[in-house]
Amino acid sequence: MYQYNEFDHAFLAERNAQFRKQVERRIDGSLTEEEFRPLRLMNGLYLQLHAYMLRVAIPYGTLSSAQMRQLAVIAEKWDKGYGHFTTRQNIQYNWPKLPDVPDILDALGEVNLHAIQTSGNTIRNVTADHFAGAARDEIADPRPVAELLRQWSTDHPEFQFLPRKFKFAVTGSPNDRAVTRAHDIGVRMIERDGEAGYEVLVGGGLGRTPMIGKVIRDFLPKEDLLPYMEAIVSVYNTLGRRDNKYKARIKITVHENGIDTIRDKVEARFAELKPLFSGVDQEMLAEIERQFAPPAFRNGPTDTFEAAREADPIFRAWADTNLTAHRVDGYAIVTISLKKHGDTPGDATADQMRLMADLAEKYGHDELRISHEQNVILPHVHKSDLPAIYAALKEAKLATANVGLISDIIACPGMDYCSLATARSIPVAQEIAQRFEDLKMEHDVGPLKLKISGCINACGHHHVGHIGILGLDRAGVENYQITLGGDGTETAEIGQRTGPGFAYDEITDAIERIVRAYLELREGPDETFLMAYRRVGADPFKAALYEDEKAKTRAA
C-alpha cells in the first residue's frame, strides 16, 4: 500500500497546524460559526444534530493494521468508543468535541490518515473496488489509479470550490463492485488489443435526481488519464450551475447540455491540457504501482479449512456467504459483516477494530479494506487460517453469516445523527434484519441488496438497491417509499417507485410481503430476486405490497 513520503508528511502537518489555529479562533470567538463553517468543512468536520461529526478519509478503502488500531484509539479517547464506516469507504466519529479535533487530526497524521476533502464542494475521497488486488476476476489493481487521482485532486487550486461535491470511483474488474455508474466520474480499467486503458463514465449520481453515468470515452489510453480527468472537471467547473445547488451536480450539467456536447467540450479542453503534462504523472503512477505489489503469498495445504467446513454447519454457512474467490489458489477473501442482526449497520467498536487489526496482521498480510457496503474485508487469507479467524470473529460478535443477504443492509445515519435527514434509517434497518433473522428466511431468499436512506440525498444508495427504502417527512410523520429493481453493478439501473409510502410501523411488514411474493414466483432457488424482478416486472410485487390496503378499502 502507498507509503507517505517527506512531502506528504510536511503537507499534512502544515494543514493540521493551520486548522488548529482556526479552531482556536472559533473557540475564542474570533470566528463566528458561519465564518468557521467553510474552514471546518475543508477538514471533514460537520455540525450534526447533536454534536460535531468528523469524517476521516480511508482512500480507496485500504487500511493497515496500524491504521485500524489508531482508529480504535481515537474512538476510545475522543469519542464514545465506536466509529461508523460509510458508503464512501470513510469512517465517521459522531461525538468529538471541537477542542479535541486538532489532536485527532494529528493522531491520524501519525499513521498517514487525514480528513481532507471528505466534505465541501471539492473532489471527495476516491473510492475503489473493495476486493482490489485480490479478486479472481480482476484485470488490474485499481488502487494505484485511485491513489494517483487522490494526489492530483488534493488541494488542486482549480477544484476547491466546484459547483457541488464531486465523486470518483475506480474498478479494475468487469464485475463492478465500486458502483462506478452512479458516480460523477467512473473509471473502469480495461484492455483493448493488448493495450491497458480505461472506459470513462460521466454524469452518474443518486440524490433527488438519480442518473446512471454515460460513457464519454470508451477507451482512454493509460497515459492520458490525468489530463482527461482534468479536462472533465474543468469543463464542469465552467458549465456547472451555481444558481441552484439542487441542479449543480455534473449529472445535471450532462443532462442539460447532452453527452455529445459535453464530450466535444471535454475533448477540446483535453487537447489543450495534454501538451502541458510532461509525463511526470506516469512516473508517479509507476512508483505508486510498485508500492502496491502483491504480498508474498504462501503455499500450503487447506485440509483444516475443508475439515472444518465439513464438520461444522455454522462455519460452513459463514464460509458460503462471507468468502469470495481469491486470485491465488489456496487463498480466500474474507468479508467481515458489520451487520449483526439488530445492530447498527456499519458501526464497529474500538475492541472490534483492534481485533480486526490483529487478524490482518497475523493472518492477512497486514491489509484491511472498507467496502462501500459498510463491511470490513481481509483481502488475503490462506484457507488454512480461516477456522482460527472465524473463531476469533465469533468471540467478537463479528461472525454473522449474512454478506449479500437481506440483513446485510446499507443504511445512512438518518435522523439519529444527521441534520439533513427527514426520517429514521437505523431503527428500520435493525427491525428488518431482526425480522428475517427471526423468520430464518434470509438464506433461503439468497442474494438480495436492501438499502435505506433517511432523506432524498440518498446516502444509503437506496436507488440502486434491489429493494430500496427512502424515508421522508409527510406533514411531520415519517413515510417510507419503496423502490424495486435497482442495481449498482455493471448492469446498473435506478429502482422504480412502487407507489404510496408506508408508515414507520408498517414498513417492515411491507418488506416481508415483497420477499414472500418473490419466493412464490421465482423459478427455482438459482433465480435471484433481481433476476425474478427483471423477468416478471413490478406488477406482481405491487399486488402483494398493497394487498392489505386494498383489503381495508373493500372492508370499508
Summary of the structure (lengths in Angstrom):
residues: 556
radius of gyration: 23.2
end to end distance: 64.9
largest distance: 75.7
contacts: 1960
relative contact order: 0.09
helix: 44%
strand: 19%
